[in-house]
Structures are given as structure tokens and as C-alpha cells.
Amino acid sequence: MTTTPSTTSINTDLLPTVRNIDEAREICGDYASVLTVGPDHSEVADFGHRDHKIVTFDDVTSSFGGYRAPTYQHVRDIMEWGVGRTNLLVHCHAGMSRSTSSAWGIAIANGFDPQEAYDLLKRNHPVVAHRAWSPRAELGTYLRRRAFIPNELVLVHLEKYLGLRGGLLRDIAADGAATSD
């Protein structure tokens, strides 16, 4: 009988933190390591962090018109650098897709169950202010958790890298998107 590890026996410092580029710029000094997934070197040169890995690709699922889709090698670089690092900050531009999928893969490789890792990362995702239009032509502000929408191609590569059943991570993400906080 195979059992799934419980996060209660896993060092929670091995669960990465996900933020967008602006938030990461402000708080990167509070983290032991920083992983940039997406933005290029010039966009994060001011971070000045001593333990900073940058893996550049676009938030697309196929390369076209100058956009670079994530490759298996990108994901492998992310995983080989990020796994085992405690107090890790992972960010992309918006903090919703490339960073969430990368942090999720790292958490799984660090011993978290895929569903538990997804739930924990989503629960820890920032709550941000949104503006909404109302029928009375007024704008209102409300708080809402930032979208957590892992890049599907990164998930395909993660399933292969982690030896998971093809579609497992995409199924969890689809189920998570269907439920609201």
C-alpha cells in the first residue's frame, strides 16, 4: 500500500512564496533565495539578491511571433535550482501563471502532495484590491484573492519531470479554477 506524504511531516519552509514582480522587488531581501520565471535579466537587475536564478520565457503555451513558450529544459532548470531551497520567493510578471506553476512543481518535488501543495499555495496567494463597475455607474473597490492560473505547458513539463500521470496537475488546476475562495 502506498501512502501520500502529509505536509505535517514536511518542513513548511520548503513551500515557496509566490508574488508578482513589483511585490517581489519590495520583499526579495526577506527571502533566502529568489526565482524569477519569465522576466528577463534587465527587468530584475535591480533586485541585487545574492541567490537569484532567472529563467526567461513567455506566458504562452506555444511559441509564435517572437514569444517563447516554456520548454522542458526551462522547467528542468527551475526544478534543479529550486528544489530543496527553504524560504524561496518565486515570481513572474503578474504572479498568477508562470510563478504559480513553478512554485507548485517545486513544492511537489519537496515532498508535498500535489493537491495539498496546490491548496496551500492558492490559500497563501495575495489578496488584492479590485475595482468593479456597478449598474449605477459607480466604481467600487473590493478585495479578492489574486488569480491562481498555472501555465498549462509548464504543468505538462512538470508532469513529465516529476513522473506524474499525464494530466494530473492540469486536472487539479481545472478543479481548483472551478471552485471559488
PyMOL commands that set and color helices and strands:
alter all, ss='L'
color gray80, all
select helices_A, chain A and resi 7-9+12-14+21-30+41-47+72-82+98-109+114-123+152-162+168-178
alter helices_A, ss='H'
color red, helices_A
select strands_A, chain A and resi 17-19+33-37+52-55+88-91+127-133+139-145
alter strands_A, ss='S'
color yellow, strands_A
deselect
rebuild
show_as cartoon
